[in-house]
């Protein structure tokens, strides 16, 4: 016998709609009590005894407390229960008789009057007692006095309507007892009011229903009261109403009008279809087995409730009444009417462009077919609806439709499509965890089954199973040599709700050998590959792909074609390697959820990782591979296998590649500084890249020695061996052996694809420059070197190249390297005069970035003349010359006999870097040779300006006298013997031309500004010239310049060396004036000269030439002299020249 059943516990109901309770009086008091009240009220269940013998229920009573307002009280005839206030409470904590009489009593009276006006008798007064307030009052009555007054004034016959709540915010036994009593009273009054008002509402509803046979009875009024009509009755009424309206429209409008107003009537067709579907489900007409006895009884009740058909439609064959009665009479009739209505509604929605509504009706049809066990008919409608939702991005409808489609595909036996849909649903965040786990188990269940054909695979898209987030290469630049190990670390985010054990995760790699391998050298790869090694993949913005994103990504590659003869570029372009995937025909009827025919690439290059468990969320997987063949490897596909189920990412985008190279051994020699400086030891770094060559013990570099360059090897010099990732492996002592012709550097043993680095010092040796001619170079060029920019204008350093031939052990050919050394100094010289005293100034400029220390600066005559002495004025033995600065040296020239026509000098100075480091070798001095010619002073020129007679100072606009005296300082010298020298009976003379110019435009020369004189070649011979000048400005004005030229006859042999750019007029004879480059030819002209007036008259005639005297032969003793010029008295505008 079965054990006796235990009694079931009572069912306790909760309230869906809380009854309204109003609160009047002290609102601050109620606000402080409300949190405790709202928690305590529903804590204890109450028994609700209902009318008409209905079984009692245990309920948790809850309330919606609102502030009392007169507008909330129901008016006459209002039968709404949800907005009806069932109880009214007045709150007060008054404990003072005077306050009660003054305010509280009046407020209570007004409150009571308002309730009486609306016939509301359900009320309660709550008096809150607070001990803290009592202590502050000295004249209060016993505690019951206020409560007694309220009961006497307002609760004569209902004393229970006034309750006391003692210290509600305290935690004490007295407070708890007070709360329990108050809550019991509140629950009792609230339940009594609710039961009373609900009973009155039901009585009114019954009374109204019993009057349905009386004339003028309104169903609408009754319907607003009795919303609980029998199931299906409302659907019948809506169906009949819709069809009647449509029938009336068809009766009064022609077909053209109906078709043009489909947008306004299609809603009625859709509503009628929806209600007919609801009736079919309710009456069991859609189930596979047909209606049962309960469904038939319900159908009979609905048909009986329809009553008799109205007389005006009784004779109509297709009246709405007959259609409904026929549709509910049998399964076949219902299917016919429902399909007709559905198809008509879909056509109407489609014709007006409301595709979404048409698909929604199609989903109802699909659900109907699924209930009728016809999934093959339902699939088309579900696929159409899903396609529309995917295109428009409706997430929740997509999820719901996919669930229906998965059930349809499962019944049809479409395993691959079902698995794909299940994977999408398992990763759908809009489903519950239980639903997601169910679909995940469906996939795992199929994966664990043994298929008939072991080689059969089901390929599914990867995006629903997992998403590739990022990829990281080690080494970071994704470049590895042949035989090296490359690690690929990927981060995959699993979309499944449970851990998934994957048999294998594989990356299919496409191998390609670049046609133009010259671009894929190790150096090129190292410079052009990214260094961080991380590739981030874009996250999918939505779980539903659009039609555009379903296409594979472009795989574009650069293409270069070069000529095989001279390696010149012929053509260049871009190649798309997956064009066959992009240009496929797109089937318009293909389902978005159907498998896209994912193709698994089979090749020899696959990266695998077996036995991986993917946890929900991010997972890190590491692949390792050893490169065997040089080329470019492109990661094409990512696959994860679960038995016969393969999840495939068909195209990894953006493009991810790694390169494997086979490198030839290389030698690189580069200076450590930006440029090598000649004359001081400089460090040079040697880098040997072993490539595929293994450096053995005994291998060495053989450097051919250059005469003008030394190779220095400091003691304890070491070579460091690095891996190709620049990680230090080891170091070894570097051995360097030198002979007269060869320097041998022994290399330490190193494996393939490593680096050997060491440093040596080189020194470009200076030597004296060739005699004669000016030179700023440090030394003479050796046979292997070549000078560049010997005396370049500006501030660029001169350079010297040294070529060194190096024999390497891995090659039968020599490697030639060129080292360029820059001369750090630039030197210039100038001749200075003071009367007959002569000085030579040498300027040394430091053009480098280093500071140097100069020492033992000397200037010597290379001809060793005994009559000439060079006296230094700068006697310091050491000078510091900073970067980009200059140092000046000055010597005075003194001679005892006739000075030579030219002076050959050599300037030399020792130099060393200003740093405190001790040099390992002694440095040769820096030398500079130059030549000075015609430096002896032959003429002294003196000018003097006198004011007009009778005045003390010169005035602007007044003519002043200019007296110029030219004095010969020596007798006939060797430098005077030229074609300008003329011999007479008594003396020798030479022709000179003088010219007065004022480049500052302070003076206007009146009359002739130039002339030719015959100057005796005798000491103290003087020639004076007088002319007039006019000052143009006031102030201290410098004197005009007086220039001297040699006046050469036209048959001069030196005419080829003279400048013919300047012309001068002298006594109406146009003379071609030749001026040396050191003189500004334009300044020879004066304001009063007319240069071109007579040039055409003498064109073609032989004309005399002019040659400027060298700077040392003419001395202007008036240079720097200024004359005071005062302004004239009648000037209105005063212009003052300040110099």
SULJO-V864698 format. One record per residue. N is the residue number from 0. RES is the residue in one letter. SS is DSSP state (helix for helix, strand for strand, loop for the rest). Layout:
N:RES:SS
N:RES:SS
This chain:
0:X:loop
1:X:loop
2:X:loop
3:X:loop
4:X:loop
5:X:loop
6:X:loop
7:X:loop
8:X:loop
9:X:loop
10:X:loop
11:X:strand
12:X:strand
13:X:loop
14:X:loop
15:X:loop
16:X:loop
17:X:loop
18:X:strand
19:X:strand
20:X:strand
21:X:strand
22:X:strand
23:X:strand
24:X:strand
25:X:loop
26:X:helix
27:X:helix
28:X:helix
29:X:helix
30:X:helix
31:X:helix
32:X:helix
33:X:helix
34:X:helix
35:X:helix
36:X:helix
37:X:helix
38:X:helix
39:X:helix
40:X:helix
41:X:loop
42:X:loop
43:X:loop
44:X:loop
45:X:strand
46:X:strand
47:X:strand
48:X:loop
49:X:loop
50:X:loop
51:X:loop
52:X:loop
53:X:loop
54:X:loop
55:X:loop
56:X:strand
57:X:strand
58:X:strand
59:X:loop
60:X:loop
61:X:loop
62:X:strand
63:X:strand
64:X:strand
65:X:strand
66:X:strand
67:X:loop
68:X:loop
69:X:helix
70:X:helix
71:X:helix
72:X:loop
73:X:loop
74:X:loop
75:X:loop
76:X:loop
77:X:loop
78:X:loop
79:X:loop
80:X:loop
81:X:loop
82:X:loop
83:X:loop
84:X:strand
85:X:strand
86:X:strand
87:X:strand
88:X:strand
89:X:strand
90:X:strand
91:X:strand
92:X:loop
93:X:loop
94:X:loop
95:X:loop
96:X:helix
97:X:helix
98:X:helix
99:X:helix
100:X:helix
101:X:helix
102:X:helix
103:X:helix
104:X:helix
105:X:helix
106:X:helix
107:X:helix
108:X:helix
109:X:helix
110:X:helix
111:X:helix
112:X:helix
113:X:helix
114:X:helix
115:X:helix
116:X:helix
117:X:loop
118:X:loop
119:X:loop
120:X:loop
121:X:loop
122:X:strand
123:X:strand
124:X:strand
125:X:strand
126:X:strand
127:X:strand
128:X:strand
129:X:loop
130:X:helix
131:X:helix
132:X:helix
133:X:helix
134:X:helix
135:X:loop
136:X:loop
137:X:loop
138:X:loop
139:X:loop
140:X:loop
141:X:loop
142:X:loop
143:X:helix
144:X:helix
145:X:helix
146:X:helix
147:X:helix
148:X:helix
149:X:helix
150:X:helix
151:X:helix
152:X:helix
153:X:helix
154:X:loop
155:X:loop
156:X:loop
157:X:loop
158:X:helix
159:X:helix
160:X:helix
161:X:strand
162:X:strand
163:X:strand
164:X:strand
165:X:strand
166:X:loop
167:X:loop
168:X:loop
169:X:loop
170:X:loop
171:X:loop
172:X:helix
173:X:helix
174:X:helix
175:X:helix
176:X:helix
177:X:helix
178:X:helix
179:X:helix
180:X:helix
181:X:helix
182:X:helix
183:X:helix
184:X:helix
185:X:helix
186:X:helix
187:X:helix
188:X:helix
189:X:helix
190:X:helix
191:X:helix
192:X:helix
193:X:helix
194:X:helix
195:X:helix
196:X:helix
197:X:helix
198:X:helix
199:X:helix
200:X:helix
201:X:helix
202:X:helix
203:X:helix
204:X:helix
205:X:helix
206:X:helix
207:X:helix
208:X:helix
209:X:helix
210:X:helix
211:X:helix
212:X:helix
213:X:loop
214:X:loop
215:X:loop
216:X:loop
217:X:loop
218:X:helix
219:X:helix
220:X:helix
221:X:helix
222:X:helix
223:X:helix
224:X:helix
225:X:loop
226:X:loop
227:X:loop
228:X:loop
229:X:loop
230:X:loop
231:X:loop
232:X:helix
233:X:helix
234:X:helix
235:X:helix
236:X:helix
237:X:helix
238:X:helix
239:X:helix
240:X:helix
241:X:helix
242:X:helix
243:X:helix
244:X:helix
245:X:helix
246:X:helix
247:X:helix
248:X:helix
249:X:helix
250:X:helix
251:X:helix
252:X:loop
253:X:loop
254:X:helix
255:X:helix
256:X:helix
257:X:helix
258:X:helix
259:X:helix
260:X:loop
261:X:helix
262:X:helix
263:X:helix
264:X:helix
265:X:helix
266:X:helix
267:X:helix
268:X:helix
269:X:helix
270:X:helix
271:X:helix
272:X:helix
273:X:helix
274:X:helix
275:X:helix
276:X:helix
277:X:helix
278:X:helix
279:X:helix
280:X:helix
281:X:helix
282:X:loop
283:X:loop
284:X:loop
285:X:loop
286:X:loop
287:X:loop
288:X:loop
289:X:loop
290:X:loop
291:X:loop
292:X:helix
293:X:helix
294:X:helix
295:X:helix
296:X:helix
297:X:helix
298:X:helix
299:X:helix
300:X:helix
301:X:helix
302:X:helix
303:X:helix
304:X:helix
305:X:helix
306:X:loop
307:X:loop
308:X:loop
309:X:loop
310:X:helix
311:X:helix
312:X:helix
313:X:loop
314:X:loop
315:X:loop
316:X:loop
317:X:loop
318:X:loop
319:X:helix
320:X:helix
321:X:helix
322:X:helix
323:X:helix
324:X:helix
325:X:helix
326:X:helix
327:X:loop
328:X:loop
329:X:loop
330:X:helix
331:X:helix
332:X:helix
333:X:helix
334:X:helix
335:X:helix
336:X:helix
337:X:helix
338:X:helix
339:X:helix
340:X:helix
341:X:helix
342:X:helix
343:X:helix
344:X:helix
345:X:helix
346:X:helix
347:X:helix
348:X:helix
349:X:helix
350:X:helix
351:X:loop
352:X:loop
353:X:loop
354:X:helix
355:X:helix
356:X:helix
357:X:helix
358:X:helix
359:X:helix
360:X:helix
361:X:helix
362:X:helix
363:X:helix
364:X:helix
365:X:helix
366:X:helix
367:X:helix
368:X:helix
369:X:helix
370:X:helix
371:X:loop
372:X:loop
373:X:loop
374:X:helix
375:X:helix
376:X:helix
377:X:helix
378:X:helix
379:X:helix
380:X:helix
381:X:helix
382:X:helix
383:X:helix
384:X:helix
385:X:helix
386:X:helix
387:X:helix
388:X:helix
389:X:helix
390:X:helix
391:X:helix
392:X:loop
393:X:loop
394:X:helix
395:X:helix
396:X:helix
397:X:helix
398:X:helix
399:X:helix
400:X:helix
401:X:helix
402:X:helix
403:X:helix
404:X:helix
405:X:helix
406:X:helix
407:X:helix
408:X:helix
409:X:helix
410:X:helix
411:X:helix
412:X:loop
413:X:loop
414:X:helix
415:X:helix
416:X:helix
417:X:helix
418:X:helix
419:X:helix
420:X:helix
421:X:helix
422:X:helix
423:X:helix
424:X:helix
425:X:helix
426:X:loop
427:X:loop
428:X:loop
429:X:loop
430:X:loop
431:X:loop
432:X:helix
433:X:helix
434:X:helix
435:X:helix
436:X:helix
437:X:helix
438:X:helix
439:X:helix
440:X:helix
441:X:helix
442:X:helix
443:X:helix
444:X:helix
445:X:helix
446:X:helix
447:X:helix
448:X:loop
449:X:loop
450:X:loop
451:X:loop
452:X:loop
453:X:loop
454:X:loop
455:X:loop
456:X:loop
457:X:strand
458:X:strand
459:X:strand
460:X:strand
461:X:loop
462:X:loop
463:X:loop
464:X:loop
465:X:strand
466:X:strand
467:X:strand
468:X:strand
469:X:strand
470:X:strand
471:X:strand
472:X:strand
473:X:strand
474:X:loop
475:X:loop
476:X:loop
477:X:loop
478:X:strand
479:X:strand
480:X:strand
481:X:loop
482:X:loop
483:X:loop
484:X:strand
485:X:strand
486:X:strand
487:X:strand
488:X:strand
489:X:strand
490:X:strand
491:X:strand
492:X:strand
493:X:strand
494:X:loop
495:X:loop
496:X:loop
497:X:loop
498:X:loop
499:X:strand
500:X:strand
501:X:strand
502:X:strand
503:X:strand
504:X:strand
505:X:strand
506:X:strand
507:X:strand
508:X:strand
509:X:strand
510:X:strand
511:X:strand
512:X:loop
513:X:loop
514:X:loop
515:X:loop
516:X:helix
517:X:helix
518:X:helix
519:X:helix
520:X:loop
521:X:helix
522:X:helix
523:X:helix
524:X:helix
525:X:helix
526:X:helix
527:X:helix
528:X:loop
529:X:loop
530:X:loop
531:X:loop
532:X:loop
533:X:strand
534:X:strand
535:X:strand
536:X:loop
537:X:loop
538:X:loop
539:X:loop
540:X:loop
541:X:loop
542:X:loop
543:X:loop
544:X:loop
545:X:loop
546:X:loop
547:X:loop
548:X:loop
549:X:loop
550:X:loop
551:X:loop
552:X:loop
553:X:loop
554:X:loop
555:X:strand
556:X:strand
557:X:strand
558:X:strand
559:X:strand
560:X:strand
561:X:strand
562:X:loop
563:X:loop
564:X:loop
565:X:loop
566:X:loop
567:X:loop
568:X:strand
569:X:strand
570:X:strand
571:X:strand
572:X:strand
573:X:strand
574:X:strand
575:X:strand
576:X:loop
577:X:loop
578:X:helix
579:X:helix
580:X:helix
581:X:helix
582:X:loop
583:X:loop
584:X:loop
585:X:loop
586:X:loop
587:X:loop
588:X:loop
589:X:loop
590:X:loop
591:X:loop
592:X:loop
593:X:loop
594:X:loop
595:X:loop
596:X:loop
597:X:loop
598:X:loop
599:X:loop
600:X:loop
601:X:loop
602:X:loop
603:X:loop
604:X:loop
605:X:strand
606:X:strand
607:X:strand
608:X:strand
609:X:strand
610:X:strand
611:X:strand
612:X:strand
613:X:strand
614:X:loop
615:X:loop
616:X:strand
617:X:strand
618:X:strand
619:X:strand
620:X:strand
621:X:strand
622:X:strand
623:X:strand
624:X:strand
625:X:strand
626:X:loop
627:X:loop
628:X:loop
629:X:loop
630:X:strand
631:X:strand
632:X:strand
633:X:strand
634:X:strand
635:X:strand
636:X:strand
637:X:strand
638:X:strand
639:X:strand
640:X:strand
641:X:strand
642:X:loop
643:X:loop
644:X:strand
645:X:strand
646:X:strand
647:X:strand
648:X:strand
649:X:loop
650:X:loop
651:X:loop
652:X:loop
653:X:loop
654:X:loop
655:X:loop
656:X:strand
657:X:strand
658:X:strand
659:X:strand
660:X:strand
661:X:loop
662:X:loop
663:X:loop
664:X:loop
665:X:strand
666:X:strand
667:X:strand
668:X:strand
669:X:strand
670:X:strand
671:X:loop
672:X:loop
673:X:loop
674:X:loop
675:X:strand
676:X:strand
677:X:loop
678:X:loop
679:X:loop
680:X:loop
681:X:strand
682:X:strand
683:X:strand
684:X:strand
685:X:strand
686:X:strand
687:X:strand
688:X:strand
689:X:loop
690:X:loop
691:X:loop
692:X:loop
693:X:loop
694:X:strand
695:X:loop
696:X:loop
697:X:loop
698:X:loop
699:X:strand
700:X:strand
701:X:strand
702:X:strand
703:X:strand
704:X:loop
705:X:strand
706:X:loop
707:X:loop
708:X:strand
709:X:strand
710:X:strand
711:X:strand
712:X:loop
713:X:loop
714:X:loop
715:X:loop
716:X:loop
717:X:strand
718:X:strand
719:X:strand
720:X:strand
721:X:strand
722:X:strand
723:X:loop
724:X:loop
725:X:loop
726:X:loop
727:X:strand
728:X:strand
729:X:strand
730:X:strand
731:X:strand
732:X:strand
733:X:loop
734:X:strand
735:X:strand
736:X:strand
737:X:strand
738:X:loop
739:X:loop
740:X:loop
741:X:strand
742:X:strand
743:X:strand
744:X:strand
745:X:strand
746:X:loop
747:X:loop
748:X:loop
749:X:strand
750:X:loop
751:X:loop
752:X:loop
753:X:strand
754:X:strand
755:X:strand
756:X:strand
757:X:strand
758:X:strand
759:X:strand
760:X:strand
761:X:strand
762:X:strand
763:X:strand
764:X:loop
765:X:loop
766:X:loop
767:X:loop
768:X:loop
769:X:loop
770:X:loop
771:X:loop
772:X:loop
773:X:loop
774:X:strand
775:X:loop
776:X:loop
777:X:loop
778:X:loop
779:X:loop
780:X:loop
781:X:loop
782:X:loop
783:X:loop
784:X:loop
785:X:strand
786:X:strand
787:X:strand
788:X:loop
789:X:loop
790:X:loop
791:X:loop
792:X:loop
793:X:loop
794:X:loop
795:X:loop
796:X:loop
797:X:loop
798:X:strand
799:X:strand
800:X:strand
801:X:strand
802:X:strand
803:X:strand
804:X:strand
805:X:strand
806:X:strand
807:X:loop
808:X:loop
809:X:loop
810:X:loop
811:X:loop
812:X:loop
813:X:strand
814:X:strand
815:X:strand
816:X:strand
817:X:strand
818:X:strand
819:X:strand
820:X:strand
821:X:strand
822:X:loop
823:X:loop
824:X:strand
825:X:strand
826:X:strand
827:X:strand
828:X:strand
829:X:strand
830:X:strand
831:X:strand
832:X:strand
833:X:strand
834:X:loop
835:X:loop
836:X:strand
837:X:strand
838:X:strand
839:X:strand
840:X:strand
841:X:strand
842:X:strand
843:X:strand
844:X:strand
845:X:strand
846:X:loop
847:X:loop
848:X:loop
849:X:loop
850:X:loop
851:X:strand
852:X:strand
853:X:strand
854:X:strand
855:X:strand
856:X:strand
857:X:strand
858:X:strand
859:X:strand
860:X:strand
861:X:loop
862:X:loop
863:X:loop
864:X:loop
865:X:loop
866:X:loop
867:X:strand
868:X:strand
869:X:strand
870:X:strand
871:X:strand
872:X:loop
873:X:loop
874:X:loop
875:X:loop
876:X:loop
877:X:strand
878:X:strand
879:X:strand
880:X:strand
881:X:loop
882:X:loop
883:X:loop
884:X:loop
885:X:strand
886:X:strand
887:X:strand
888:X:strand
889:X:strand
890:X:strand
891:X:strand
892:X:strand
893:X:strand
894:X:strand
895:X:loop
896:X:loop
897:X:loop
898:X:loop
899:X:loop
900:X:loop
901:X:strand
902:X:strand
903:X:strand
904:X:strand
905:X:strand
906:X:strand
907:X:strand
908:X:strand
909:X:strand
910:X:strand
911:X:strand
912:X:strand
913:X:loop
914:X:loop
915:X:loop
916:X:loop
917:X:loop
918:X:loop
919:X:loop
920:X:loop
921:X:loop
922:X:loop
923:X:loop
924:X:loop
925:X:strand
926:X:strand
927:X:strand
928:X:strand
929:X:strand
930:X:strand
931:X:strand
932:X:strand
933:X:loop
934:X:loop
935:X:loop
936:X:loop
937:X:loop
938:X:strand
939:X:strand
940:X:strand
941:X:strand
942:X:strand
943:X:strand
944:X:strand
945:X:strand
946:X:loop
947:X:loop
948:X:loop
949:X:loop
950:X:loop
951:X:loop
952:X:loop
953:X:strand
954:X:strand
955:X:loop
956:X:loop
957:X:loop
958:X:strand
959:X:strand
960:X:strand
961:X:strand
962:X:strand
963:X:strand
964:X:strand
965:X:strand
966:X:strand
967:X:strand
968:X:loop
969:X:loop
970:X:loop
971:X:loop
972:X:loop
973:X:helix
974:X:helix
975:X:helix
976:X:loop
977:X:loop
978:X:loop
979:X:loop
980:X:strand
981:X:strand
982:X:strand
983:X:loop
984:X:loop
985:X:loop
986:X:loop
987:X:strand
988:X:strand
989:X:strand
990:X:strand
991:X:strand
992:X:strand
993:X:strand
994:X:strand
995:X:strand
996:X:strand
997:X:loop
998:X:loop
999:X:loop
1000:X:loop
1001:X:loop
1002:X:strand
1003:X:strand
1004:X:strand
1005:X:strand
1006:X:loop
1007:X:loop
1008:X:loop
1009:X:strand
1010:X:strand
1011:X:strand
1012:X:strand
1013:X:strand
1014:X:strand
1015:X:strand
1016:X:loop
1017:X:loop
1018:X:loop
1019:X:loop
1020:X:loop
1021:X:strand
1022:X:strand
1023:X:strand
1024:X:strand
1025:X:strand
1026:X:strand
1027:X:strand
1028:X:strand
1029:X:strand
1030:X:strand
1031:X:loop
1032:X:loop
1033:X:strand
1034:X:strand
1035:X:strand
1036:X:strand
1037:X:strand
1038:X:loop
1039:X:loop
1040:X:strand
1041:X:strand
1042:X:strand
1043:X:strand
1044:X:strand
1045:X:strand
1046:X:strand
1047:X:strand
1048:X:loop
1049:X:loop
1050:X:loop
1051:X:loop
1052:X:helix
1053:X:helix
1054:X:helix
1055:X:helix
1056:X:helix
1057:X:loop
1058:X:loop
1059:X:loop
1060:X:loop
1061:X:strand
1062:X:strand
1063:X:strand
1064:X:strand
1065:X:strand
1066:X:loop
1067:X:loop
1068:X:strand
1069:X:strand
1070:X:strand
1071:X:strand
1072:X:strand
1073:X:loop
1074:X:loop
1075:X:loop
1076:X:loop
1077:X:loop
1078:X:loop
1079:X:loop
1080:X:helix
1081:X:helix
1082:X:helix
1083:X:helix
1084:X:loop
1085:X:loop
1086:X:loop
1087:X:loop
1088:X:loop
1089:X:loop
1090:X:loop
1091:X:loop
1092:X:loop
1093:X:loop
1094:X:loop
1095:X:loop
1096:X:loop
1097:X:loop
1098:X:loop
1099:X:loop
1100:X:loop
1101:X:loop
1102:X:loop
1103:X:loop
1104:X:strand
1105:X:strand
1106:X:strand
1107:X:strand
1108:X:loop
1109:X:loop
1110:X:loop
1111:X:loop
1112:X:loop
1113:X:strand
1114:X:strand
1115:X:strand
1116:X:loop
1117:X:loop
1118:X:loop
1119:X:loop
1120:X:loop
1121:X:strand
1122:X:strand
1123:X:strand
1124:X:strand
1125:X:strand
1126:X:loop
1127:X:loop
1128:X:loop
1129:X:loop
1130:X:loop
1131:X:loop
1132:X:loop
1133:X:loop
1134:X:loop
1135:X:strand
1136:X:loop
1137:X:loop
1138:X:loop
